[in-house]
């Protein structure tokens, strides 16, 4: 298996398994994504990089129904509408592409972090996809 290369390595704590890198404030315990130099809540510069949970729930979503502006490059076959939304990871909300049938991405739907191709360069980025019917979600599941 070929190792993945991140489109933006700063977004990831790891690629195998996929985990996003967040920042946690040492003063007020606020967690942010992506990592920031200072805390948006208390302005402290005591930010530590942490691996964010790999599972969460859809907080809200919508459908991107029109082609984005450049530098967006449509995939082979042309633009197709896609879902975007916020995923609740417990300590924060993360904005993300949502993989799956947009009409089925209900609020509260359990999702997991996954890697998806980023254009035609062979690099990957992140998205969240629905969790399989029998796959448990929670802190004890490698999050």
C-alpha positions as a Markdown table, in Angstrom:
| # | Residue | x | y | z |
|---|---|---|---|---|
| 1 | Unk | 0.0 | 0.0 | 0.0 |
| 2 | Unk | 1.4 | 3.4 | -1.0 |
| 3 | Unk | 1.6 | 5.8 | 2.0 |
| 4 | Unk | -0.6 | 8.8 | 1.8 |
| 5 | Unk | 0.7 | 12.4 | 1.4 |
| 6 | Unk | -1.3 | 15.2 | 2.9 |
| 7 | Unk | -2.3 | 18.1 | 0.8 |
| 8 | Unk | -1.7 | 20.2 | 4.0 |
| 9 | Unk | 0.4 | 18.3 | 6.5 |
| 10 | Unk | -0.4 | 20.9 | 9.2 |
| 11 | Unk | -4.0 | 19.7 | 9.3 |
| 12 | Unk | -3.0 | 16.1 | 10.5 |
| 13 | Unk | -1.7 | 14.6 | 13.7 |
| 14 | Unk | -1.5 | 11.3 | 11.7 |
| 15 | Unk | -2.6 | 9.8 | 8.4 |
| 16 | Unk | -2.7 | 6.1 | 9.5 |
| 17 | Unk | -5.0 | 6.2 | 11.3 |
| 18 | Unk | -6.3 | 9.5 | 10.0 |
| 19 | Unk | -6.5 | 12.1 | 12.9 |
| 20 | Unk | -6.7 | 15.8 | 12.6 |
| 21 | Unk | -4.3 | 18.0 | 14.6 |
| 22 | Unk | -6.0 | 20.5 | 16.9 |
| 23 | Unk | -4.6 | 23.0 | 19.3 |
| 24 | Unk | -5.4 | 23.0 | 23.0 |
| 25 | Unk | -4.9 | 26.1 | 25.2 |
| 26 | Unk | -2.8 | 25.4 | 28.3 |
| 27 | Unk | -4.5 | 28.2 | 30.2 |
| 28 | Unk | -8.2 | 27.9 | 29.5 |
| 29 | Unk | -8.4 | 24.4 | 27.9 |
| 30 | Unk | -10.1 | 25.7 | 24.7 |
| 31 | Unk | -9.5 | 23.4 | 21.7 |
| 32 | Unk | -9.4 | 24.7 | 18.1 |
| 33 | Unk | -8.9 | 23.4 | 14.6 |
| 34 | Unk | -6.7 | 24.0 | 12.8 |
| 35 | Unk | -3.8 | 24.5 | 15.2 |
| 36 | Unk | -3.4 | 28.2 | 16.2 |
| 37 | Unk | -0.5 | 30.1 | 17.6 |
| 38 | Unk | -2.7 | 31.8 | 20.3 |
| 39 | Unk | -6.0 | 31.0 | 21.9 |
| 40 | Unk | -9.1 | 32.7 | 20.4 |
| 41 | Unk | -10.7 | 32.7 | 23.9 |
| 42 | Unk | -8.0 | 34.0 | 26.2 |
| 43 | Unk | -5.2 | 35.1 | 23.8 |
| 44 | Unk | -2.7 | 32.8 | 25.6 |
| 45 | Unk | 0.2 | 31.6 | 23.5 |
| 46 | Unk | 0.3 | 28.3 | 25.4 |
| 47 | Unk | -1.1 | 26.2 | 22.6 |
| 48 | Unk | -0.3 | 22.5 | 22.5 |
| 49 | Unk | -0.9 | 20.3 | 19.4 |
| 50 | Unk | -3.3 | 17.4 | 20.1 |
| 51 | Unk | -4.8 | 14.6 | 18.0 |
| 52 | Unk | -8.6 | 15.2 | 17.7 |
| 53 | Unk | -11.1 | 12.4 | 17.9 |
| 54 | Unk | -11.6 | 10.3 | 14.8 |
| 55 | Unk | -15.4 | 10.0 | 15.3 |
| 56 | Unk | -18.2 | 12.5 | 15.8 |
| 57 | Unk | -21.7 | 13.4 | 14.8 |
| 58 | Unk | -23.1 | 15.7 | 12.1 |
| 59 | Unk | -24.0 | 19.0 | 13.8 |
| 60 | Unk | -25.5 | 20.5 | 10.7 |
| 61 | Unk | -25.0 | 20.3 | 6.9 |
| 62 | Unk | -25.9 | 21.7 | 3.6 |
| 63 | Unk | -25.3 | 21.0 | -0.1 |
| 64 | Unk | -22.8 | 22.9 | -2.2 |
| 65 | Unk | -24.9 | 23.1 | -5.4 |
| 66 | Unk | -22.6 | 25.3 | -7.5 |
| 67 | Unk | -19.0 | 25.0 | -8.7 |
| 68 | Unk | -16.6 | 26.8 | -6.4 |
| 69 | Unk | -14.3 | 29.6 | -7.6 |
| 70 | Unk | -10.7 | 28.8 | -8.7 |
| 71 | Unk | -8.4 | 27.2 | -7.6 |
| 72 | Unk | -11.1 | 24.6 | -7.4 |
| 73 | Unk | -10.7 | 22.0 | -10.1 |
| 74 | Unk | -13.7 | 19.8 | -11.1 |
| 75 | Unk | -13.1 | 16.1 | -11.0 |
| 76 | Unk | -13.2 | 14.0 | -14.2 |
| 77 | Unk | -16.8 | 14.0 | -15.4 |
| 78 | Unk | -17.5 | 17.5 | -14.1 |
| 79 | Unk | -18.8 | 19.2 | -11.0 |
| 80 | Unk | -21.4 | 17.3 | -8.9 |
| 81 | Unk | -23.1 | 18.9 | -5.8 |
| 82 | Unk | -21.6 | 17.7 | -2.5 |
| 83 | Unk | -22.4 | 18.0 | 1.2 |
| 84 | Unk | -20.4 | 20.2 | 3.6 |
| 85 | Unk | -21.2 | 20.8 | 7.3 |
| 86 | Unk | -20.0 | 20.9 | 10.8 |
| 87 | Unk | -19.0 | 17.8 | 12.7 |
| 88 | Unk | -19.2 | 17.8 | 16.6 |
| 89 | Unk | -16.1 | 16.1 | 18.0 |
| 90 | Unk | -17.1 | 16.7 | 21.6 |
| 91 | Unk | -14.7 | 19.5 | 22.4 |
| 92 | Unk | -15.2 | 21.5 | 19.2 |
| 93 | Unk | -17.0 | 21.7 | 15.9 |
| 94 | Unk | -15.0 | 21.1 | 12.7 |
| 95 | Unk | -16.1 | 22.3 | 9.3 |
| 96 | Unk | -15.7 | 19.5 | 6.7 |
| 97 | Unk | -16.7 | 17.9 | 3.4 |
| 98 | Unk | -19.2 | 15.1 | 4.2 |
| 99 | Unk | -19.0 | 11.9 | 2.1 |
| 100 | Unk | -22.2 | 10.2 | 1.3 |
| 101 | Unk | -25.7 | 10.9 | 0.0 |
| 102 | Unk | -26.5 | 14.5 | 1.0 |
| 103 | Unk | -30.1 | 13.7 | 1.8 |
| 104 | Unk | -29.0 | 11.0 | 4.3 |
| 105 | Unk | -26.6 | 13.2 | 6.3 |
| 106 | Unk | -29.0 | 14.0 | 9.1 |
| 107 | Unk | -28.2 | 16.0 | 12.2 |
| 108 | Unk | -26.8 | 13.6 | 14.8 |
| 109 | Unk | -25.6 | 11.0 | 12.3 |
| 110 | Unk | -22.4 | 9.3 | 13.6 |
| 111 | Unk | -19.5 | 9.9 | 11.3 |
| 112 | Unk | -15.8 | 9.1 | 11.2 |
| 113 | Unk | -12.8 | 10.8 | 9.7 |
| 114 | Unk | -11.5 | 9.5 | 6.4 |
| 115 | Unk | -9.0 | 10.5 | 3.8 |
| 116 | Unk | -10.1 | 11.5 | 0.2 |
| 117 | Unk | -8.1 | 12.3 | -2.9 |
| 118 | Unk | -7.3 | 16.0 | -3.3 |
| 119 | Unk | -7.4 | 16.8 | -7.0 |
| 120 | Unk | -5.2 | 14.9 | -9.5 |
| 121 | Unk | -1.9 | 15.3 | -7.6 |
| 122 | Unk | -2.2 | 12.1 | -5.6 |
| 123 | Unk | -2.4 | 14.0 | -2.3 |
| 124 | Unk | -5.2 | 13.5 | 0.2 |
| 125 | Unk | -7.3 | 15.7 | 2.5 |
| 126 | Unk | -9.9 | 14.9 | 5.1 |
| 127 | Unk | -13.7 | 14.4 | 5.1 |
| 128 | Unk | -16.1 | 12.7 | 7.4 |
| 129 | Unk | -18.2 | 9.7 | 6.3 |
| 130 | Unk | -21.2 | 7.9 | 7.9 |
| 131 | Unk | -20.2 | 5.2 | 10.4 |
| 132 | Unk | -21.1 | 1.6 | 9.4 |
| 133 | Unk | -24.3 | 0.2 | 10.9 |
| 134 | Unk | -22.6 | -2.0 | 13.4 |
| 135 | Unk | -19.5 | 0.0 | 14.1 |
| 136 | Unk | -19.4 | 1.5 | 17.6 |
| 137 | Unk | -18.7 | 5.2 | 18.1 |
| 138 | Unk | -17.1 | 6.6 | 21.3 |
| 139 | Unk | -14.0 | 7.6 | 23.2 |
| 140 | Unk | -13.0 | 3.9 | 23.6 |
| 141 | Unk | -12.9 | 3.3 | 19.8 |
| 142 | Unk | -9.6 | 4.8 | 19.0 |
| 143 | Unk | -10.8 | 8.4 | 19.0 |
